[in-house]
Amino acid sequence: MTAARGFKGNKQSLPRKVCAVCGREMAWRKAWAKNWDDVKVCSDACRRRKGKGHAAATEAGGG
């Protein structure tokens, strides 16, 4: 019955990576289990921003 409530283990021990676009740290997710080695970005927003280069991220922040 506890398995139905979700992950109850130590989340600090999950593998982590840094997003190639924004630099945030992201933790392993069950949805990424089959392709964890191929995961490079943390979100759909970063995936869209990926092709625009680093200038787009600084432009949005500083105007």
N, CA, C and O atoms as CSV, one atom per row, in Angstrom:
chain,resi,resn,atom,element,x,y,z
A,1,MET,N,N,0.812,-1.190,0.000
A,1,MET,CA,C,0.000,0.000,0.000
A,1,MET,C,C,0.862,1.264,0.000
A,1,MET,O,O,0.443,2.285,-0.547
A,2,THR,N,N,2.045,1.222,0.594
A,2,THR,CA,C,2.902,2.403,0.605
A,2,THR,C,C,3.485,2.685,-0.774
A,2,THR,O,O,3.812,3.834,-1.071
A,3,ALA,N,N,3.624,1.683,-1.612
A,3,ALA,CA,C,4.164,1.891,-2.956
A,3,ALA,C,C,3.219,2.737,-3.814
A,3,ALA,O,O,3.673,3.451,-4.708
A,4,ALA,N,N,1.932,2.666,-3.553
A,4,ALA,CA,C,0.954,3.436,-4.317
A,4,ALA,C,C,1.034,4.930,-3.998
A,4,ALA,O,O,0.590,5.752,-4.800
A,5,ARG,N,N,1.580,5.285,-2.863
A,5,ARG,CA,C,1.684,6.687,-2.468
A,5,ARG,C,C,2.883,7.394,-3.091
A,5,ARG,O,O,2.980,8.617,-2.999
A,6,GLY,N,N,3.777,6.678,-3.708
A,6,GLY,CA,C,4.918,7.316,-4.348
A,6,GLY,C,C,6.242,6.910,-3.724
A,6,GLY,O,O,6.299,6.020,-2.875
A,7,PHE,N,N,7.284,7.563,-4.150
A,7,PHE,CA,C,8.646,7.268,-3.722
A,7,PHE,C,C,8.829,7.678,-2.263
A,7,PHE,O,O,8.542,8.814,-1.887
A,8,LYS,N,N,9.310,6.742,-1.448
A,8,LYS,CA,C,9.509,7.025,-0.037
A,8,LYS,C,C,10.972,6.922,0.366
A,8,LYS,O,O,11.297,7.017,1.550
A,9,GLY,N,N,11.851,6.730,-0.600
A,9,GLY,CA,C,13.268,6.562,-0.287
A,9,GLY,C,C,13.979,7.886,-0.092
A,9,GLY,O,O,13.344,8.930,0.054
A,10,ASN,N,N,15.291,7.835,-0.092
A,10,ASN,CA,C,16.125,9.002,0.088
A,10,ASN,C,C,16.323,9.695,-1.253
A,10,ASN,O,O,17.078,9.204,-2.092
A,11,LYS,N,N,15.670,10.808,-1.466
A,11,LYS,CA,C,15.734,11.514,-2.743
A,11,LYS,C,C,17.095,12.174,-2.967
A,11,LYS,O,O,17.444,12.500,-4.102
A,12,GLN,N,N,17.851,12.368,-1.914
A,12,GLN,CA,C,19.180,12.950,-2.050
A,12,GLN,C,C,20.141,12.018,-2.778
A,12,GLN,O,O,21.148,12.464,-3.328
A,13,SER,N,N,19.831,10.722,-2.780
A,13,SER,CA,C,20.730,9.761,-3.405
A,13,SER,C,C,20.425,9.533,-4.887
A,13,SER,O,O,21.114,8.751,-5.543
A,14,LEU,N,N,19.397,10.208,-5.422
A,14,LEU,CA,C,19.078,10.067,-6.839
A,14,LEU,C,C,20.153,10.746,-7.685
A,14,LEU,O,O,20.728,11.748,-7.262
A,15,PRO,N,N,20.431,10.207,-8.880
A,15,PRO,CA,C,21.420,10.846,-9.757
A,15,PRO,C,C,20.972,12.247,-10.150
A,15,PRO,O,O,19.776,12.518,-10.252
A,16,ARG,N,N,21.934,13.133,-10.369
A,16,ARG,CA,C,21.639,14.518,-10.734
A,16,ARG,C,C,22.483,14.941,-11.921
A,16,ARG,O,O,23.569,14.411,-12.154
A,17,LYS,N,N,21.962,15.909,-12.670
A,17,LYS,CA,C,22.665,16.504,-13.803
A,17,LYS,C,C,22.417,17.998,-13.781
A,17,LYS,O,O,21.547,18.488,-13.062
A,18,VAL,N,N,23.198,18.724,-14.585
A,18,VAL,CA,C,23.002,20.158,-14.741
A,18,VAL,C,C,22.411,20.400,-16.121
A,18,VAL,O,O,22.881,19.836,-17.109
A,19,CYS,N,N,21.381,21.238,-16.192
A,19,CYS,CA,C,20.722,21.568,-17.453
A,19,CYS,C,C,21.716,22.296,-18.356
A,19,CYS,O,O,22.408,23.213,-17.912
A,20,ALA,N,N,21.785,21.889,-19.617
A,20,ALA,CA,C,22.719,22.476,-20.576
A,20,ALA,C,C,22.331,23.889,-20.965
A,20,ALA,O,O,23.168,24.620,-21.495
A,21,VAL,N,N,21.085,24.307,-20.723
A,21,VAL,CA,C,20.622,25.631,-21.133
A,21,VAL,C,C,20.647,26.617,-19.972
A,21,VAL,O,O,21.283,27.667,-20.064
A,22,CYS,N,N,19.964,26.289,-18.886
A,22,CYS,CA,C,19.829,27.254,-17.791
A,22,CYS,C,C,20.816,27.019,-16.647
A,22,CYS,O,O,21.014,27.906,-15.817
A,23,GLY,N,N,21.432,25.849,-16.592
A,23,GLY,CA,C,22.415,25.575,-15.559
A,23,GLY,C,C,21.842,25.087,-14.242
A,23,GLY,O,O,22.590,24.873,-13.289
A,24,ARG,N,N,20.537,24.905,-14.169
A,24,ARG,CA,C,19.925,24.397,-12.938
A,24,ARG,C,C,20.207,22.919,-12.782
A,24,ARG,O,O,20.363,22.189,-13.761
A,25,GLU,N,N,20.271,22.490,-11.524
A,25,GLU,CA,C,20.464,21.075,-11.251
A,25,GLU,C,C,19.121,20.363,-11.344
A,25,GLU,O,O,18.110,20.846,-10.833
A,26,MET,N,N,19.126,19.204,-12.005
A,26,MET,CA,C,17.891,18.423,-12.114
A,26,MET,C,C,18.155,17.014,-11.603
A,26,MET,O,O,19.219,16.443,-11.843
A,27,ALA,N,N,17.181,16.464,-10.900
A,27,ALA,CA,C,17.287,15.123,-10.342
A,27,ALA,C,C,16.611,14.120,-11.270
A,27,ALA,O,O,15.729,14.476,-12.052
A,28,TRP,N,N,17.031,12.878,-11.176
A,28,TRP,CA,C,16.484,11.781,-11.964
A,28,TRP,C,C,14.984,11.674,-11.725
A,28,TRP,O,O,14.505,11.839,-10.603
A,29,ARG,N,N,14.259,11.396,-12.791
A,29,ARG,CA,C,12.809,11.161,-12.710
A,29,ARG,C,C,12.493,9.815,-13.328
A,29,ARG,O,O,13.199,9.356,-14.226
A,30,LYS,N,N,11.459,9.198,-12.862
A,30,LYS,CA,C,11.076,7.884,-13.383
A,30,LYS,C,C,10.772,7.965,-14.878
A,30,LYS,O,O,11.048,7.015,-15.611
A,31,ALA,N,N,10.211,9.078,-15.339
A,31,ALA,CA,C,9.897,9.247,-16.759
A,31,ALA,C,C,11.163,9.240,-17.623
A,31,ALA,O,O,11.105,8.911,-18.808
A,32,TRP,N,N,12.303,9.603,-17.027
A,32,TRP,CA,C,13.570,9.640,-17.763
A,32,TRP,C,C,14.365,8.348,-17.607
A,32,TRP,O,O,15.507,8.285,-18.061
A,33,ALA,N,N,13.809,7.329,-16.988
A,33,ALA,CA,C,14.551,6.113,-16.665
A,33,ALA,C,C,15.171,5.446,-17.891
A,33,ALA,O,O,16.307,4.977,-17.830
A,34,LYS,N,N,14.442,5.401,-18.995
A,34,LYS,CA,C,14.943,4.702,-20.188
A,34,LYS,C,C,15.965,5.514,-20.967
A,34,LYS,O,O,16.762,4.939,-21.709
A,35,ASN,N,N,15.966,6.835,-20.819
A,35,ASN,CA,C,16.889,7.641,-21.609
A,35,ASN,C,C,17.633,8.685,-20.768
A,35,ASN,O,O,17.883,9.791,-21.247
A,36,TRP,N,N,17.982,8.357,-19.546
A,36,TRP,CA,C,18.659,9.292,-18.648
A,36,TRP,C,C,19.962,9.809,-19.251
A,36,TRP,O,O,20.301,10.977,-19.059
A,37,ASP,N,N,20.692,8.976,-19.969
A,37,ASP,CA,C,21.956,9.408,-20.576
A,37,ASP,C,C,21.736,10.466,-21.657
A,37,ASP,O,O,22.636,11.259,-21.934
A,38,ASP,N,N,20.553,10.487,-22.270
A,38,ASP,CA,C,20.261,11.431,-23.348
A,38,ASP,C,C,19.615,12.724,-22.856
A,38,ASP,O,O,19.485,13.676,-23.625
A,39,VAL,N,N,19.212,12.773,-21.599
A,39,VAL,CA,C,18.546,13.969,-21.065
A,39,VAL,C,C,19.585,15.079,-20.915
A,39,VAL,O,O,20.596,14.907,-20.234
A,40,LYS,N,N,19.323,16.225,-21.563
A,40,LYS,CA,C,20.251,17.361,-21.512
A,40,LYS,C,C,19.619,18.614,-20.924
A,40,LYS,O,O,20.324,19.461,-20.376
A,41,VAL,N,N,18.287,18.746,-21.029
A,41,VAL,CA,C,17.603,19.945,-20.563
A,41,VAL,C,C,16.567,19.590,-19.507
A,41,VAL,O,O,16.079,18.461,-19.460
A,42,CYS,N,N,16.233,20.561,-18.660
A,42,CYS,CA,C,15.366,20.283,-17.519
A,42,CYS,C,C,13.883,20.433,-17.810
A,42,CYS,O,O,13.054,19.905,-17.068
A,43,SER,N,N,13.524,21.155,-18.894
A,43,SER,CA,C,12.114,21.432,-19.118
A,43,SER,C,C,11.832,21.690,-20.594
A,43,SER,O,O,12.748,21.807,-21.409
A,44,ASP,N,N,10.545,21.775,-20.918
A,44,ASP,CA,C,10.155,22.112,-22.290
A,44,ASP,C,C,10.606,23.523,-22.651
A,44,ASP,O,O,10.982,23.779,-23.794
A,45,ALA,N,N,10.573,24.434,-21.690
A,45,ALA,CA,C,11.006,25.808,-21.955
A,45,ALA,C,C,12.482,25.843,-22.342
A,45,ALA,O,O,12.861,26.564,-23.265
A,46,CYS,N,N,13.306,25.083,-21.658
A,46,CYS,CA,C,14.728,25.031,-21.993
A,46,CYS,C,C,14.948,24.326,-23.329
A,46,CYS,O,O,15.863,24.677,-24.074
A,47,ARG,N,N,14.132,23.358,-23.627
A,47,ARG,CA,C,14.246,22.663,-24.915
A,47,ARG,C,C,13.955,23.631,-26.065
A,47,ARG,O,O,14.627,23.590,-27.095
A,48,ARG,N,N,12.954,24.502,-25.890
A,48,ARG,CA,C,12.639,25.501,-26.924
A,48,ARG,C,C,13.744,26.550,-27.034
A,48,ARG,O,O,14.067,26.996,-28.135
A,49,ARG,N,N,14.320,26.942,-25.911
A,49,ARG,CA,C,15.351,27.966,-25.879
A,49,ARG,C,C,16.702,27.456,-26.368
A,49,ARG,O,O,17.573,28.244,-26.738
A,50,LYS,N,N,16.872,26.139,-26.368
A,50,LYS,CA,C,18.149,25.515,-26.687
A,50,LYS,C,C,18.702,25.956,-28.037
A,50,LYS,O,O,19.894,26.248,-28.139
A,51,GLY,N,N,17.877,26.012,-29.066
A,51,GLY,CA,C,18.332,26.353,-30.401
A,51,GLY,C,C,18.621,27.828,-30.601
A,51,GLY,O,O,19.262,28.196,-31.586
A,52,LYS,N,N,18.159,28.696,-29.681
A,52,LYS,CA,C,18.316,30.138,-29.848
A,52,LYS,C,C,19.651,30.664,-29.351
A,52,LYS,O,O,19.998,31.817,-29.609
A,53,GLY,N,N,20.403,29.836,-28.644
A,53,GLY,CA,C,21.711,30.264,-28.159
A,53,GLY,C,C,21.641,30.932,-26.799
A,53,GLY,O,O,20.561,31.118,-26.237
A,54,HIS,N,N,22.798,31.288,-26.282
A,54,HIS,CA,C,22.897,31.851,-24.942
A,54,HIS,C,C,22.452,33.313,-24.917
A,54,HIS,O,O,22.043,33.798,-23.862
A,55,ALA,N,N,22.516,34.022,-26.022
A,55,ALA,CA,C,22.144,35.431,-26.068
A,55,ALA,C,C,20.660,35.636,-25.763
A,55,ALA,O,O,20.288,36.659,-25.188
A,56,ALA,N,N,19.824,34.697,-26.132
A,56,ALA,CA,C,18.385,34.817,-25.877
A,56,ALA,C,C,18.095,34.808,-24.369
A,56,ALA,O,O,17.196,35.512,-23.910
A,57,ALA,N,N,18.834,34.033,-23.616
A,57,ALA,CA,C,18.608,33.968,-22.172
A,57,ALA,C,C,19.024,35.269,-21.501
A,57,ALA,O,O,18.343,35.723,-20.582
A,58,THR,N,N,20.126,35.884,-21.935
A,58,THR,CA,C,20.567,37.128,-21.312
A,58,THR,C,C,19.697,38.290,-21.770
A,58,THR,O,O,19.465,39.219,-20.997
A,59,GLU,N,N,19.214,38.263,-22.998
A,59,GLU,CA,C,18.357,39.308,-23.520
A,59,GLU,C,C,17.042,39.391,-22.763
A,59,GLU,O,O,16.551,40.484,-22.481
A,60,ALA,N,N,16.470,38.236,-22.433
A,60,ALA,CA,C,15.199,38.189,-21.716
A,60,ALA,C,C,15.359,38.723,-20.288
A,60,ALA,O,O,14.428,39.310,-19.738
A,61,GLY,N,N,16.523,38.522,-19.697
A,61,GLY,CA,C,16.731,38.939,-18.324
A,61,GLY,C,C,17.130,40.396,-18.165
A,61,GLY,O,O,16.809,41.012,-17.149
A,62,GLY,N,N,17.827,40.963,-19.151
A,62,GLY,CA,C,18.344,42.313,-18.958
A,62,GLY,C,C,17.760,43.368,-19.881
A,62,GLY,O,O,17.984,44.558,-19.662
A,63,GLY,N,N,17.017,42.965,-20.908
A,63,GLY,CA,C,16.319,43.884,-21.758
A,63,GLY,C,C,17.129,44.646,-22.674
A,63,GLY,O,O,16.603,45.456,-23.436
